[in-house]
Amino acid sequence: PERLYHRPENPFVAEFIGKSTQFTGSIKSTDPTILQNGARTIHVNLAGATKGTEHTAYVRPESIEITTKPDETMPNSFSGTVVHSEYLGNRTEMEVELSDGTVVDAVADALPDVANGDRVTVQFEPSEVIVL
């Protein structure tokens, strides 16, 4: 189950086994590997990527950090607005809407110091992106 969740072999499995935020686009660069999603660039780890090929990138909620103090060295860092948060005891599930309307699902271990309507930054490492 862990391998299926973290390294699904196809989009059906990626979408069936757990939540994720999806970014669809084409490979813009291979060194570093960058997926172009509209005006947004997503840095990914994809061995053997071919420039111009279409892919969907999946990012699991627990791989996304929500912060009010962005890390300037993080390659995947996007601003948005918290549109929903739900405290569930051991975690808080949040939705952040980016400027293009993409809704990012994230999970925080504790109650974060942000509320609905707050401007935040979502960020994630290229190694956390599943590319299919």
C-alpha positions, -999 to +999 in steps of 0.1 A: +000+000+000+028+024+008+044+020-027+010+024-044+004+056-025+038+072-030+047+058-064+016+049-083+021+034-118-007+053-135-031+082-131-060+059-121-041+046-091-028+080-081-063+094-080-079+063-065-054+059-036-057+092-016-060+129-023-036+150-042-033+183-060-028+180-097-009+202-121-010+192-158+014+206-184+044+199-206+081+195-199+097+229-205+132+220-194+151+188-186+180+203-166+165+209-141+132+192-151+104+217-152+067+211-159+050+242-174+015+245-160+000+277-176+021+305-162+033+283-133+065+262-134+067+231-113+102+217-106+100+179-106+124+149-105+117+129-136+145+107-150+145+106-188+121+134-193+116+146-229+110+183-236+075+190-248+059+158-235+026+161-215+024+150-179+004+153-148+021+161-115+005+149-083+014+163-049+001+146-018-013+169+010+013+159+036+040+169+012+028+205+010+039+230+036+017+261+043+036+290+056+034+328+061+072+330+059+082+314+026+116+297+021+132+316-007+153+286-017+123+263-022+118+258-060+081+251-058+066+281-039+032+296-047+010+323-030-026+317-023-056+323+000-068+298+026-104+290+016-110+261+040-095+246+071-107+218+094-091+209+127-093+171+132-074+167+165-041+153+153-040+173+121-055+202+102-067+197+066-065+229+046-074+241+011-055+270-005-067+286-037-039+299-060-043+329-083-054+307-113-081+290-093-062+258-085-071+245-051-042+229-032-050+203-005-026+203+024-023+187+058-006+203+089+004+183+120-010+208+144-033+238+143-015+263+120-015+300+129-036+309+098-073+313+092-097+313+063-090+343+041-053+346+051-027+349+024-001+321+026+025+304+006+023+267-003+056+250-010+069+215-017+101+198-028+106+185-063+113+150-048+077+150-034+061+154-069+047+122-085+049+127-123+028+104-146 
